[in-house]
Amino acid sequence: MSKPQRTIERSTVQIHTDYIKLDSLLKYAGITETGGEAKELVLSGAVSVNGDVCLERGKKVRAGDTVKINSGKNNSAEIEVM
């Protein structure tokens, strides 16, 4: 039996301000539906910004940053902020 393939969903989000808060980005990109879900995801350690695990849901994410989400299942997401 073969191992399930890991799926990585990649997307690009364009912002029109200096920054967007991490929890807002997760909602805006469709990763979570609510702020509560975004908070839980961040606090679980499943989110990294530019390669560093981030536990700050209010972290300012700016153009050029990359956010990765690993839900612990066979899928993950990567968001490039422009």
C-alpha positions as CSV (number, residue, x, y, z in Angstrom):
1,M,0.0,0.0,0.0
2,S,1.4,3.4,-1.0
3,K,1.6,6.4,1.3
4,P,-1.0,9.1,0.7
5,Q,0.4,12.0,-1.4
6,R,0.9,15.2,0.5
7,T,-1.0,18.0,-1.1
8,I,0.2,21.6,-0.9
9,E,-2.2,24.3,-1.9
10,R,-0.4,27.4,-3.1
11,S,-2.0,30.8,-3.4
12,T,-1.0,34.5,-3.7
13,V,-2.7,37.2,-1.8
14,Q,-2.3,40.9,-2.8
15,I,-2.7,43.4,-0.1
16,H,-3.2,47.2,-0.6
17,T,-2.0,48.3,2.8
18,D,1.4,48.2,4.5
19,Y,0.5,44.9,6.3
20,I,-2.3,42.5,7.2
21,K,-2.6,40.7,10.5
22,L,-2.0,37.0,10.4
23,D,-5.4,36.0,11.5
24,S,-7.1,38.3,9.0
25,L,-4.8,36.9,6.2
26,L,-5.9,33.3,7.1
27,K,-9.6,34.3,6.8
28,Y,-9.0,36.5,3.7
29,A,-7.2,33.6,1.9
30,G,-10.0,31.2,2.8
31,I,-7.9,29.0,5.1
32,T,-10.3,29.5,8.0
33,E,-13.9,30.7,8.1
34,T,-13.8,32.6,11.4
35,G,-11.4,34.5,13.5
36,G,-11.7,31.9,16.2
37,E,-10.6,29.2,13.8
38,A,-7.6,31.3,12.8
39,K,-6.7,31.9,16.4
40,E,-6.8,28.1,17.1
41,L,-4.7,27.3,14.1
42,V,-2.0,29.9,14.9
43,L,-1.9,28.9,18.6
44,S,-1.6,25.2,17.7
45,G,1.8,26.0,16.1
46,A,0.6,25.0,12.6
47,V,1.5,28.4,11.0
48,S,4.9,29.7,10.0
49,V,5.9,33.1,8.6
50,N,9.0,33.1,6.5
51,G,10.0,29.7,7.9
52,D,9.6,30.5,11.6
53,V,6.6,29.1,13.6
54,C,4.4,32.0,14.6
55,L,2.1,31.9,17.7
56,E,1.1,35.5,17.3
57,R,-2.3,35.8,15.6
58,G,-1.8,39.6,15.3
59,K,1.6,39.3,13.6
60,K,1.9,41.9,10.9
61,V,2.4,40.1,7.5
62,R,3.8,42.3,4.7
63,A,4.3,42.1,1.0
64,G,7.1,39.6,0.3
65,D,6.3,37.4,3.2
66,T,5.4,33.7,2.9
67,V,3.0,32.0,5.2
68,K,2.8,28.2,5.5
69,I,0.1,26.2,7.2
70,N,0.5,22.6,8.1
71,S,-2.7,21.2,9.6
72,G,-1.0,17.9,10.5
73,K,-3.0,16.0,7.8
74,N,-1.9,15.1,4.4
75,N,-2.4,18.7,3.1
76,S,-0.9,22.1,3.8
77,A,-1.1,25.5,2.3
78,E,1.3,28.2,1.3
79,I,0.4,31.9,0.9
80,E,2.7,34.4,-0.8
81,V,1.8,37.9,0.1
82,M,2.3,40.6,-2.5
